[in-house]
Amino acid sequence: MTDWSSLVVLPAPEHDPFDIGGVAEIKQRLGLDEVVKLHWNENLFGPLPGVLEAAREELEHAWMYPEETYRAFRDEVAAFLGTTPGRVFPGHGTQALIGALATTFLRPGDRVVVPQLTYYLYGTACAARGAVVHEAPTRELRIDVEALLDTVRRTRAKIVWLCDPNNPTGDMLEPGEWAYLLDQLPGSCVAVVDEAYVDFVALEARLPRLAAVEEGRPVVVLRSFSKFFGLAGLRLGYTIADAALTDRLALVEEPYNVNCAALAAGRACLRAGDAAEERRREVAEARELLAAGLRDAGAEPLPAAANFVLARIGVDDRMLADELARQGLLVRPGSDVGLPGYVRITVGPVPLMRRVVAAFTDARSALEG
Ligand SMILES: Cc1ncc(COP(=O)(O)O)c(C=O)c1O
């Protein structure tokens, strides 16, 4: 028998890596046929009109490598953003691009900085490339720009990772905080800003990140089609970055690693116009209803800009999540993301949010005893 442990440079995973959401295990354990996934921030509203049709039509070209669809995607995203195609580079999900960026910038021993409370993958992807990951403390569950900068200077970090709106908290940096970070960031450190959830934010409330890229600042922006656009299963994201960096990213990623159906679906999302605006309103309305219901039930929801709400619940988060799971509602216990005593709940359509609030209210009062 081959001893894989002596050959592979990574330790064996502790959990089944193909069931990280735990859905199969939960269904089996609780004897449930169906569960509602409110624990992964997927889009419970579904894709925008016309998007799946565009993906289906593109299947006709599945015999070809996606050279033309890559070009068309980059052109169309650039026109949508108001920039040049050279600054746009797709990947099969933001996750793939996080890995590509880590490979592009890091040698073993290089330092990177991540906020203490943020999406786990930045640290994991950098550590897998041999980098040393330093956590910067957050303050009252918010990213603390001063602490990030201090840690960058102290460790002479090469990358600082930011998630805005942040996961798992759901809040955003203030314009002044972003401007200060940009102003103070050493030229030897790249700010990678993951905007996976930014499409939920009203256009006028977004921060001018493209301008920073176009001014030649050391900034890379990541966008995803998994969240607002509801295409998590097709795997599609892109970077907005200086063209000179984009060319190097293209050397790191496998050639044409995004498929033609995903690229066509992504382009259709960008043409959705009013439907996207309407969707933003629907999500905001359902999010307000969820937050108000949680508050009425005795929890303390945080201000939320994305498609999830994080709330301090005043009872044991794993017990509460288990109780909701018994009713087929999967929510994320805060203990999973370093926040015991909190839960994170994905926003879905209003009738579903009413069901969640009712189940949460009962479960919380039962646990409060
Ligand atoms: C902050 C953040 N970035 C990226 C991702 C993954 O994005 P994608 O599906 O585009 O790989 C997630 C998924 O939960 C996320 O929360």
Ligand as a Chemical Component Dictionary entry (heavy atoms), coordinates in Angstrom:
data_LIG
# 
_chem_comp.id                   LIG 
_chem_comp.type                 NON-POLYMER 
_chem_comp.pdbx_formal_charge   0 
_chem_comp.three_letter_code    LIG 
# 
loop_
_chem_comp_atom.comp_id 
_chem_comp_atom.atom_id 
_chem_comp_atom.alt_atom_id 
_chem_comp_atom.type_symbol 
_chem_comp_atom.charge 
_chem_comp_atom.model_Cartn_x 
_chem_comp_atom.model_Cartn_y 
_chem_comp_atom.model_Cartn_z 
_chem_comp_atom.pdbx_ordinal 
LIG C1 C1 C 0 -16.199 36.546 1.409  1  
LIG C2 C2 C 0 -16.338 35.427 0.458  2  
LIG N1 N1 N 0 -15.531 35.384 -0.614 3  
LIG C3 C3 C 0 -15.625 34.394 -1.508 4  
LIG C4 C4 C 0 -16.538 33.371 -1.349 5  
LIG C5 C5 C 0 -16.596 32.301 -2.380 6  
LIG O1 O1 O 0 -16.917 32.884 -3.605 7  
LIG P1 P1 P 0 -16.967 32.012 -4.938 8  
LIG O2 O2 O 0 -18.186 31.160 -4.871 9  
LIG O3 O3 O 0 -17.016 33.048 -6.021 10 
LIG O4 O4 O 0 -15.718 31.196 -4.986 11 
LIG C6 C6 C 0 -17.387 33.361 -0.254 12 
LIG C7 C7 C 0 -18.358 32.282 -0.069 13 
LIG O5 O5 O 0 -18.985 32.119 0.944  14 
LIG C8 C8 C 0 -17.288 34.420 0.672  15 
LIG O6 O6 O 0 -18.077 34.480 1.742  16 
# 
loop_
_chem_comp_bond.comp_id 
_chem_comp_bond.atom_id_1 
_chem_comp_bond.atom_id_2 
_chem_comp_bond.value_order 
_chem_comp_bond.pdbx_ordinal 
LIG C1 C2 SING 1  
LIG C2 N1 SING 2  
LIG C2 C8 DOUB 3  
LIG N1 C3 DOUB 4  
LIG C3 C4 SING 5  
LIG C4 C5 SING 6  
LIG C4 C6 DOUB 7  
LIG C5 O1 SING 8  
LIG O1 P1 SING 9  
LIG P1 O2 DOUB 10 
LIG P1 O3 SING 11 
LIG P1 O4 SING 12 
LIG C6 C7 SING 13 
LIG C6 C8 SING 14 
LIG C7 O5 DOUB 15 
LIG C8 O6 SING 16 
# 
